[in-house]
Structures are given as C-alpha cells and as structure tokens.
Amino acid sequence: MKVVTAGIFIATFMSAIEGTIVTTAMPTIVGSLHGIEIMNWVFSIYLLTNAMITPIYGKLADKIGRKPIFIVGILLFVLGSALCGMSNEMMTLIIARGIQGIGAGAIMPVSLTIIADLYDIEKRAKVLGLTSAAWGVASVFGPLAGGLIVDTIGWHWIFFINVPIGLGLIGLLQYFFIEEKKVRQAKKMDIFGCLFLMSTLVSLLLGFQLLGDEGVSLPVAALFILSILSLMLFIRTEKRAEDPVINLKLFGNQTFASVNVVAALISGFLMGLDVYIPMWMQGVLGKPAGLGGLVLAPMSIVWMYGSFLSGQLLRKYSAKWIIIIGLIIILAGGGTLLALPQQSPFWLFFIIMGVLGIGYGLSVTTTTVEAQASVPKEEIGVATSFNTLSRTIGQTVMVSVFGIILNVANGRQLVKAGITDLDIMNRLINPHTALQIEAGLRAELRKILFDSLHWVYFAGLLLIIFALVFSFMVGKQARSVKLNEE
C-alpha cells in the first residue's frame, strides 16, 4: 500500500510541476520557436484535452479497473512529453501538449479514486493532504527547476525529464499495485454519450477562452450554442443508455450535487489568486517577477496543513460544517485583500495567503472526500472524476470572467484619465519595462490597476458567498444512495 501511495504522489507531482515549469520556460520556448501570437494555446490545449477526457477516464476506471486506466494515462503523458521535447515548431508543440493533456486527464482523478479504494474516510483526508503537498512543492520547486534546466541543458529537457520518471512509475505500479480483477460487464460502452460530453466541454471551455481573449463575437456565440445543443443531446442519450458514462441519478443526490458546485466556485476564486496576486505584486507594488510568484507559496504549503486538519475534524464533525468553516476562512482572507490599502507591506500578503491556504485545505479536501462518500462504491471513479472536472470548469470559466472584469475596469479608468495607449498596462506589469514609464504616470497607472484588481476580488468574494449558500445543502441525504433502484 505504501509503495502504491508513493507512486501516486510521484504521478501527482509530475503532473503538478508541469504547469509551473512550463510557465517559467515559456519565454525561452517562444523565442526559440517564434510563436508568440499562439503562445496561449500551449496552456489552453492542455486544459481543454484534460477536461474533456477526465469524466470518461472515471467511467473506465469503474468499468475496467483503476490500474490499467492509470497506466494508460501515464503512458500518454510520457508520450506527449517526449513529443513536446522533440518539437521544432510551435504548432507541433501545441499538438504534443494536447496529447500530454489527454494523459494528465487520468492522473489526478484516477489517483484520487485509488486513494479512496485504499483508505477509509478519516485516513483519506490525511493522504489527500500529502497529495496537496506535491502541488505546494511544485509551486516553489517548478520555477527554480525550470530556470535551471533552461539555463543549462536547454528547454527541451523540461519535457524529456518526464520520460524516465513516467516509465519508472509504470514499472512500479505494474509490479506493486495488485488490483482485484473487475468482472467484465456485458453492457455496451456509452460511445455517443462520451462524444456528446466531449463536445459539450470543449465548446463550453473554448467559448470562455475566446470570450476572455477577444470579447463577445460570432465564434463565441456559436460555441456557446453548440455547447447547449451538445448538453441537451448528452442528457437525452444518458437517459436511454444501458451503461451511461455519467449516471444522471447522481445529481438527484443533493450532497453530491452541492459539494461539486462548491468545488467549482472556490476553484474559480483560486484562479483570481493564482493569476492576479503576482500581477498585484509586480504591477502595483513593483516587485520582481520571482517575488511576485513566491508570495503564493504559503498558500500551497499551508494547504497541506488544512488537509491534515480536515482529516482530524472529520472524526468529530460533519463534512458540512468543515466545508463551512473552510469557506468562512477563505471569505475572511479574500475580504482582507479587498480591504487592503494600495501601499500595503509585502510581508502581509504572505500571512493572507497562509490563511487562505488553511481555508482551501479544509474545503477542497472535504468536498473531494464527501463527493466520494456520497455515492455507492461502484460509482466512486465517476464521482471523483466529476469532482475534478467541476474544479477545472470553475477555473477555466472564471479566469476568462476575471480577465473581462479587469480589462473593462482598466479601459474605463484609462479613458477617464485621458490615457489612449492601451498597451501601457502590459508594460506596467512587466518589471523590466515598468521603470521605463515616467514616474508620475507610473504612479497613476498603479492606482488604476489597484482599483481594477479590487473589482476582480469583489467578484471572487461573491463566488465564496454563493459557495457558502450551497454548502448548507451538504449532508441532507444519506452518504450512500442506491442509484440503480427504480
């Protein structure tokens, strides 16, 4: 059991560090492959393919078994990593990142499902805390490792390094992970349900991606219409399917539905922290890029403590009240950000991020555990993958919404101040070009950015308030619901 758990941590860390290490290396990659105009797709395609395949992996993990699906996911991730490292043009890299994302779509949900199989509810929260530690370490170690690799052996090796780790991990799981063989069911795989679900997710998330990039447009409207039509076809198909990819009766379970809504909302606010706190540090306070990212580290590290704490609290208290306590802590931290004056000391943000880390550790871990505990054992894979998907949708949608809020607020204030150079805000948030702006104008721009960021965090607090409302619906039904009873 310990060896398998260690393998899960390695897989999680490999997936987690990919985001931070690629972000650090991206300027070098763009300079090498000459593709700044499509740079965003290196990240977007990874998220899109990850999200569209996640629920299907969850169904296959329940239907076929955790071990084969987990190994296939790692193998695809390794293949994608190798192709990324061999890329010699931007479009090739983007395609390879899509393959990498398809593999990563199995790593997180199936690893959480395996943890649910191996540990009871109390111990599970502690193990999830250690899994959270992998993300915390990755947030600190990733930028450092990315810079070192790029400066020494070249950017290709930030991808190639995954190959020996992934292959070694596959060997470890193949030898040590002994899983009871699943009894193969004669029921047909829900192929049309899978296709309609993927169409719904891709069109929805791509629509929000384009909405954030270019605002309201005909392609954006077409994608949203396609997502609605695909969703309607998906629901119709699932009602008739012999073995649906997602059992719609899960959503009749109020606890399952509400914890996933909470997970989506708080994950949305998390993007407001991950994306805009570094911007606050660099654009408003004028700190270097390294310090701008480092200020997020306390949240990732303390998150682990919050996960451990949730495991202890689950022995004595209901999941509902642990989630509520976590949300109140997040609300307090977010409210403090909203109340801060412009010239707040840098060290204060470390404390606020630590407080938010405790809240997220309590709430995210408990929503994951409760999503698993609220369904029958044979549905745990689907439940876990849907919980992961809920968080991904929340992040993808809200990063676009926050971007629109910031751009609208900046645009209005720039017009009001009589500033016609709209690109000047990009120069302000870049520490290398900010000092080229005249001192008086730079101070005015920092005030504009500060005011705009407050609108972002006001919207973020509304998400947490809505999450609190939904959290009161948790636990109103029995933990195990017989979904297949007619």
C-alpha positions as CSV (number, residue, x, y, z in Angstrom):
1,M,0.0,0.0,0.0
2,K,2.8,2.4,0.9
3,V,4.6,1.8,-2.4
4,V,1.5,2.4,-4.4
5,T,0.7,5.6,-2.4
6,A,4.3,6.8,-3.1
7,G,3.7,6.1,-6.8
8,I,0.5,8.2,-6.7
9,F,2.5,11.1,-5.1
10,I,5.1,10.9,-7.8
11,A,2.5,10.9,-10.5
12,T,0.7,13.8,-8.9
13,F,4.0,15.7,-8.6
14,M,4.9,15.0,-12.2
15,S,1.6,16.4,-13.3
16,A,1.6,19.4,-10.9
17,I,5.1,20.6,-11.7
18,E,4.4,20.6,-15.5
19,G,2.4,23.8,-15.2
20,T,4.9,25.8,-13.2
21,I,7.9,24.6,-15.0
22,V,6.5,25.3,-18.5
23,T,5.3,28.8,-17.4
24,T,8.9,29.6,-16.4
25,A,10.4,28.3,-19.6
26,M,7.8,29.8,-21.9
27,P,9.6,33.0,-22.8
28,T,12.6,30.9,-24.0
29,I,10.4,28.4,-25.8
30,V,8.6,31.3,-27.7
31,G,11.9,32.9,-28.6
32,S,13.2,29.5,-29.9
33,L,10.1,28.5,-31.9
34,H,8.9,32.0,-32.9
35,G,5.3,31.7,-32.0
36,I,4.3,34.4,-29.5
37,E,0.9,35.0,-31.3
38,I,-0.3,31.5,-30.5
39,M,1.6,31.1,-27.2
40,N,-1.6,30.9,-25.1
41,W,-2.6,27.7,-26.9
42,V,0.3,25.8,-25.3
43,F,-1.6,26.2,-22.0
44,S,-5.2,26.2,-23.3
45,I,-5.0,23.0,-25.3
46,Y,-3.6,21.1,-22.3
47,L,-6.5,22.3,-20.1
48,L,-9.1,21.5,-22.9
49,T,-8.0,18.0,-23.6
50,N,-7.5,17.3,-19.9
51,A,-11.1,18.5,-19.1
52,M,-12.8,16.7,-22.0
53,I,-11.4,13.3,-21.2
54,T,-11.5,13.3,-17.4
55,P,-15.1,12.0,-16.9
56,I,-14.5,9.3,-19.4
57,Y,-11.4,8.1,-17.6
58,G,-13.6,8.0,-14.4
59,K,-16.2,5.8,-16.1
60,L,-13.5,3.5,-17.5
61,A,-11.8,3.2,-14.1
62,D,-15.1,1.9,-12.6
63,K,-15.8,-0.3,-15.6
64,I,-12.4,-1.8,-16.4
65,G,-10.3,-1.1,-13.3
66,R,-8.1,1.7,-11.8
67,K,-4.7,0.2,-12.7
68,P,-5.0,-0.1,-16.5
69,I,-6.5,3.3,-16.9
70,F,-3.9,4.9,-14.6
71,I,-1.1,3.3,-16.5
72,V,-2.5,4.3,-19.9
73,G,-2.9,7.9,-18.7
74,I,0.8,8.0,-17.5
75,L,1.9,6.4,-20.8
76,L,0.1,9.0,-22.8
77,F,1.5,11.8,-20.6
78,V,5.0,10.4,-21.2
79,L,4.4,10.1,-25.0
80,G,3.1,13.7,-25.0
81,S,6.2,14.9,-23.0
82,A,8.6,13.2,-25.4
83,L,6.9,14.8,-28.4
84,C,6.9,18.2,-26.7
85,G,10.7,17.8,-26.2
86,M,11.2,16.9,-29.8
87,S,9.1,19.8,-31.1
88,N,10.8,22.2,-33.5
89,E,7.9,24.5,-34.2
90,M,5.1,26.0,-32.2
91,M,2.2,24.1,-33.8
92,T,3.9,20.7,-33.2
93,L,4.4,21.7,-29.5
94,I,0.7,22.6,-29.2
95,I,-0.4,19.2,-30.7
96,A,2.0,17.4,-28.3
97,R,0.7,19.4,-25.4
98,G,-2.8,18.2,-26.3
99,I,-1.6,14.6,-26.1
100,Q,0.0,15.4,-22.8
101,G,-3.3,16.8,-21.5
102,I,-5.2,13.7,-22.5
103,G,-2.7,11.6,-20.4
104,A,-2.9,14.1,-17.5
105,G,-6.7,13.8,-17.5
106,A,-6.3,10.3,-16.0
107,I,-3.6,11.1,-13.4
108,M,-5.5,13.3,-11.0
109,P,-9.0,11.7,-10.9
110,V,-7.8,8.1,-11.0
111,S,-5.1,8.7,-8.4
112,L,-7.8,10.2,-6.1
113,T,-10.0,7.2,-6.8
114,I,-7.2,4.8,-5.9
115,I,-6.7,6.7,-2.6
116,A,-10.4,6.3,-1.9
117,D,-10.1,2.5,-2.5
118,L,-7.0,2.1,-0.3
119,Y,-8.0,4.3,2.7
120,D,-11.1,4.9,4.9
121,I,-12.6,8.4,5.1
122,E,-10.5,9.6,8.1
123,K,-7.1,8.5,6.7
124,R,-8.1,9.5,3.2
125,A,-8.1,13.2,4.2
126,K,-4.5,12.9,5.5
127,V,-3.3,11.2,2.4
128,L,-5.0,13.9,0.3
129,G,-3.1,16.4,2.4
130,L,0.2,14.8,1.3
131,T,-1.1,14.9,-2.3
132,S,-1.7,18.6,-1.8
133,A,1.9,18.9,-0.6
134,A,3.0,17.7,-4.1
135,W,1.3,20.8,-5.5
136,G,2.8,23.0,-2.9
137,V,6.4,21.7,-3.5
138,A,5.8,22.0,-7.3
139,S,4.7,25.7,-6.9
140,V,8.1,26.5,-5.3
141,F,10.4,24.0,-7.0
142,G,8.9,24.3,-10.5
143,P,10.1,27.8,-11.3
144,L,13.5,27.2,-9.8
145,A,13.9,23.9,-11.7
146,G,12.6,25.4,-14.9
147,G,15.1,28.3,-14.8
148,L,18.0,25.9,-14.0
149,I,17.1,23.5,-16.8
150,V,16.6,26.2,-19.4
151,D,19.9,27.9,-18.5
152,T,22.0,24.7,-18.5
153,I,20.8,21.9,-20.8
154,G,18.0,23.6,-22.7
155,W,14.2,23.9,-22.6
156,H,13.6,20.6,-24.4
157,W,14.6,18.8,-21.2
158,I,11.8,20.2,-19.1
159,F,9.7,17.7,-21.1
160,F,12.2,14.9,-21.6
161,I,12.7,14.6,-17.8
162,N,9.2,13.2,-17.6
163,V,10.0,10.2,-19.8
164,P,12.3,8.2,-17.4
165,I,10.2,9.2,-14.4
166,G,7.0,8.1,-16.1
167,L,8.4,4.8,-17.4
168,G,9.8,4.0,-13.9
169,L,6.4,4.8,-12.4
170,I,4.6,2.5,-14.8
171,G,7.0,-0.3,-13.8
172,L,6.5,0.3,-10.1
173,L,2.7,0.3,-10.5
174,Q,2.7,-2.8,-12.7
175,Y,4.7,-4.7,-10.1
176,F,3.3,-3.5,-6.8
177,F,-0.3,-2.4,-7.5
178,I,-2.3,-5.5,-7.1
179,E,-5.9,-4.8,-8.0
180,E,-8.8,-7.2,-7.9
181,K,-9.9,-8.0,-11.4
182,K,-13.1,-6.4,-12.5
183,V,-15.9,-8.6,-13.6
184,R,-16.4,-7.5,-17.2
185,Q,-20.0,-6.4,-17.8
186,A,-21.8,-7.2,-21.0
187,K,-23.2,-3.7,-21.2
188,K,-22.1,-1.7,-24.1
189,M,-19.8,1.4,-23.6
190,D,-21.8,4.6,-24.0
191,I,-19.9,5.9,-27.1
192,F,-22.4,8.6,-28.1
193,G,-22.6,9.8,-24.5
194,C,-18.8,10.2,-24.5
195,L,-18.8,12.1,-27.8
196,F,-21.6,14.5,-26.7
197,L,-20.0,15.1,-23.4
198,M,-16.6,15.9,-25.0
199,S,-18.4,18.2,-27.5
200,T,-20.2,20.0,-24.6
201,L,-17.0,20.5,-22.6
202,V,-14.7,21.5,-25.5
203,S,-17.2,24.0,-26.9
204,L,-18.0,25.5,-23.5
205,L,-14.4,25.9,-22.3
206,L,-13.2,27.1,-25.7
207,G,-16.0,29.6,-25.8
208,F,-15.0,31.1,-22.5
209,Q,-11.3,31.0,-23.6
210,L,-12.2,33.1,-26.7
211,L,-14.6,35.3,-24.7
212,G,-11.7,36.2,-22.4
213,D,-9.3,36.8,-25.4
214,E,-11.5,38.8,-27.8
215,G,-14.8,39.5,-26.1
216,V,-18.3,38.8,-27.5
217,S,-18.1,37.6,-31.1
218,L,-19.9,35.4,-33.6
219,P,-17.5,32.4,-33.0
220,V,-18.0,32.7,-29.2
221,A,-21.8,32.8,-29.6
222,A,-21.6,29.7,-31.9
223,L,-19.5,27.8,-29.4
224,F,-21.9,28.5,-26.6
225,I,-24.9,27.5,-28.7
226,L,-23.1,24.3,-29.7
227,S,-22.4,23.5,-26.0
228,I,-26.1,23.9,-25.1
229,L,-27.1,21.7,-28.0
230,S,-24.5,19.1,-27.1
231,L,-25.6,19.1,-23.5
232,M,-29.2,18.5,-24.5
233,L,-28.1,15.6,-26.7
234,F,-25.9,14.3,-23.9
235,I,-28.7,14.3,-21.3
236,R,-31.1,12.6,-23.8
237,T,-28.5,9.9,-24.6
238,E,-27.7,9.3,-20.9
239,K,-31.4,8.7,-20.1
240,R,-31.5,5.9,-22.7
241,A,-28.0,4.4,-22.3
242,E,-27.7,0.9,-20.8
243,D,-24.5,1.9,-19.0
244,P,-24.2,5.8,-19.1
245,V,-20.8,7.5,-18.9
246,I,-22.3,9.7,-16.1
247,N,-25.3,8.3,-14.2
248,L,-27.7,11.3,-14.1
249,K,-29.2,9.9,-10.9
250,L,-26.1,11.1,-9.2
251,F,-27.4,14.7,-9.5
252,G,-30.5,13.6,-7.6
253,N,-28.2,13.2,-4.6
254,Q,-28.2,16.7,-3.1
255,T,-25.0,16.2,-1.3
256,F,-23.1,15.1,-4.4
257,A,-24.5,18.0,-6.5
258,S,-23.9,20.7,-3.8
259,V,-20.2,19.7,-3.0
260,N,-19.4,19.8,-6.7
261,V,-20.9,23.3,-7.1
262,V,-18.9,24.4,-4.0
263,A,-15.7,22.9,-5.6
264,A,-16.3,24.7,-8.8
265,L,-17.0,28.1,-7.1
266,I,-14.0,28.0,-4.8
267,S,-11.7,26.8,-7.7
268,G,-12.9,29.8,-9.7
269,F,-11.8,32.1,-6.9
270,L,-8.5,30.3,-6.7
271,M,-7.7,31.5,-10.2
272,G,-8.2,35.0,-9.0
273,L,-5.4,34.4,-6.5
274,D,-3.0,32.4,-8.8
275,V,-3.3,34.8,-11.7
276,Y,-3.8,38.2,-10.1
277,I,-1.8,38.2,-6.9
278,P,1.5,38.1,-8.9
279,M,0.1,40.9,-11.0
280,W,-0.6,42.9,-7.8
281,M,2.9,42.3,-6.6
282,Q,4.5,43.3,-9.9
283,G,2.2,46.0,-11.2
284,V,1.1,47.7,-8.0
285,L,4.0,47.1,-5.6
286,G,6.7,47.0,-8.3
287,K,8.2,43.7,-7.1
288,P,10.4,41.5,-9.3
289,A,8.7,38.5,-11.1
290,G,10.3,36.0,-8.8
291,L,8.9,37.6,-5.6
292,G,5.5,38.0,-7.3
293,G,5.2,34.3,-7.7
294,L,6.8,33.4,-4.4
295,V,4.1,35.2,-2.5
296,L,1.7,32.3,-3.5
297,A,3.9,29.7,-1.8
298,P,2.5,30.0,1.7
299,M,-1.0,29.2,0.4
300,S,0.3,26.0,-1.3
301,I,2.3,24.9,1.7
302,V,-0.3,25.7,4.4
303,W,-3.0,24.0,2.2
304,M,-1.3,20.7,3.2
305,Y,-1.9,21.5,6.9
306,G,-5.5,22.4,6.2
307,S,-6.0,18.9,4.6
308,F,-4.5,17.2,7.6
309,L,-6.8,19.2,9.8
310,S,-9.8,18.2,7.8
311,G,-9.0,14.6,8.4
312,Q,-8.9,15.1,12.2
313,L,-12.1,17.1,12.1
314,L,-14.0,14.5,10.0
315,R,-13.7,12.2,13.0
316,K,-15.8,14.5,15.2
317,Y,-17.8,16.8,12.9
318,S,-20.0,16.6,9.8
319,A,-18.5,17.4,6.4
320,K,-20.9,20.3,6.0
321,W,-19.6,22.2,8.9
322,I,-15.9,21.6,8.0
323,I,-16.7,23.0,4.5
324,I,-18.5,26.0,6.0
325,I,-15.5,26.7,8.4
326,G,-13.1,26.5,5.4
327,L,-15.3,28.8,3.3
328,I,-15.5,31.4,6.2
329,I,-11.7,31.4,6.4
330,I,-11.4,31.9,2.6
331,L,-14.0,34.7,2.9
332,A,-12.0,36.3,5.7
333,G,-8.8,36.1,3.6
334,G,-10.5,37.4,0.5
335,G,-12.2,40.2,2.4
336,T,-8.9,41.3,3.8
337,L,-7.5,41.5,0.2
338,L,-10.4,43.7,-0.8
339,A,-9.9,46.0,2.2
340,L,-6.1,46.4,1.9
341,P,-4.8,49.9,1.0
342,Q,-2.6,50.3,-2.0
343,Q,0.6,50.7,-0.1
344,S,0.2,47.5,2.0
345,P,3.5,45.9,3.1
346,F,4.8,42.9,1.1
347,W,5.0,40.6,4.1
348,L,1.3,41.0,4.8
349,F,0.4,39.1,1.7
350,F,2.4,36.0,2.9
351,I,0.1,35.9,6.0
352,I,-3.1,36.4,3.9
353,M,-2.0,33.6,1.6
354,G,-1.3,31.3,4.5
355,V,-4.8,32.0,5.9
356,L,-6.3,31.2,2.5
357,G,-4.3,28.0,2.4
358,I,-5.9,26.7,5.6
359,G,-9.4,27.5,4.2
360,Y,-8.7,25.8,0.9
361,G,-7.1,22.8,2.6
362,L,-10.2,22.3,4.7
363,S,-12.8,22.9,2.0
364,V,-11.3,21.3,-1.1
365,T,-10.2,18.2,0.7
366,T,-13.6,17.8,2.4
367,T,-15.6,18.3,-0.8
368,T,-13.5,15.6,-2.5
369,V,-13.9,13.2,0.3
370,E,-17.7,13.9,0.6
371,A,-18.2,13.6,-3.2
372,Q,-16.7,10.1,-2.9
373,A,-18.6,9.2,0.3
374,S,-22.0,10.3,-1.1
375,V,-22.1,7.6,-3.8
376,P,-22.0,3.8,-3.9
377,K,-18.6,2.2,-4.3
378,E,-19.1,1.2,-7.9
379,E,-19.6,4.9,-8.8
380,I,-16.5,6.3,-7.0
381,G,-14.5,6.6,-10.1
382,V,-17.2,8.6,-11.9
383,A,-17.8,10.7,-8.8
384,T,-14.1,11.6,-8.3
385,S,-13.6,12.4,-12.0
386,F,-16.6,14.7,-12.0
387,N,-15.4,16.4,-8.9
388,T,-12.1,17.1,-10.7
389,L,-14.0,18.2,-13.8
390,S,-16.1,20.6,-11.7
391,R,-12.9,22.3,-10.4
392,T,-11.5,22.5,-13.9
393,I,-14.6,24.1,-15.3
394,G,-14.7,26.6,-12.4
395,Q,-11.1,27.6,-13.1
396,T,-11.5,27.9,-16.8
397,V,-14.7,29.9,-16.7
398,M,-13.6,32.3,-14.0
399,V,-10.1,33.0,-15.4
400,S,-11.9,34.3,-18.5
401,V,-14.6,36.2,-16.5
402,F,-11.9,37.8,-14.2
403,G,-9.9,38.8,-17.4
404,I,-13.0,40.5,-18.8
405,I,-13.7,42.3,-15.5
406,L,-10.0,43.6,-15.3
407,N,-9.9,44.7,-18.9
408,V,-13.3,46.6,-18.7
409,A,-12.2,48.3,-15.4
410,N,-8.8,49.2,-16.8
411,G,-10.3,50.5,-20.0
412,R,-12.8,52.7,-18.3
413,Q,-10.3,54.2,-15.9
414,L,-7.7,54.8,-18.7
415,V,-10.3,56.7,-20.8
416,K,-11.3,58.7,-17.7
417,A,-7.6,59.6,-17.1
418,G,-7.2,60.6,-20.8
419,I,-4.7,57.8,-21.5
420,T,-5.0,56.5,-25.0
421,D,-2.1,54.0,-25.0
422,L,-4.0,50.8,-24.0
423,D,-0.8,48.7,-24.2
424,I,0.7,50.7,-21.4
425,M,-0.8,48.4,-18.7
426,N,1.2,45.5,-20.2
427,R,4.4,47.5,-19.8
428,L,3.4,48.3,-16.2
429,I,3.0,44.7,-15.0
430,N,6.4,43.7,-16.6
431,P,9.1,44.6,-14.1
432,H,11.6,45.0,-17.0
433,T,9.6,47.7,-18.8
434,A,7.7,49.4,-15.8
435,L,10.6,51.6,-14.9
436,Q,10.7,53.0,-18.5
437,I,7.4,54.7,-17.8
438,E,7.6,58.2,-16.4
439,A,7.4,58.2,-12.6
440,G,4.2,60.4,-12.3
441,L,2.4,58.4,-14.9
442,R,3.6,55.1,-13.4
443,A,2.1,56.0,-10.0
444,E,-1.3,56.9,-11.7
445,L,-1.3,53.6,-13.6
446,R,-0.6,51.6,-10.4
447,K,-3.6,53.3,-8.8
448,I,-5.7,52.3,-11.8
449,L,-4.5,48.7,-11.7
450,F,-5.1,48.6,-7.9
451,D,-8.7,49.8,-8.3
452,S,-9.3,47.3,-11.1
453,L,-8.0,44.4,-9.1
454,H,-10.4,45.2,-6.4
455,W,-13.3,44.6,-8.8
456,V,-11.8,41.1,-9.5
457,Y,-11.7,40.3,-5.8
458,F,-15.2,41.7,-5.3
459,A,-16.4,39.2,-7.9
460,G,-14.3,36.5,-6.2
461,L,-15.9,37.1,-2.9
462,L,-19.4,36.7,-4.5
463,L,-18.3,33.3,-5.6
464,I,-17.4,32.3,-2.0
465,I,-20.7,33.7,-0.7
466,F,-22.6,31.5,-3.2
467,A,-20.4,28.6,-2.2
468,L,-21.5,29.2,1.4
469,V,-25.1,29.0,0.4
470,F,-24.7,25.7,-1.4
471,S,-22.6,24.3,1.5
472,F,-25.7,24.3,3.7
473,M,-27.2,21.7,1.4
474,V,-24.4,19.2,2.1
475,G,-25.3,16.2,4.2
476,K,-29.0,16.3,3.9
477,Q,-29.1,12.9,2.4
478,A,-27.6,9.6,3.3
479,R,-23.9,9.1,2.4
480,S,-24.7,6.1,0.2
481,V,-27.6,6.4,-2.3
482,K,-28.9,3.4,-4.2
483,L,-28.8,5.0,-7.6
484,N,-29.9,2.0,-9.6
485,E,-33.1,1.3,-7.7
486,E,-36.1,2.1,-9.8
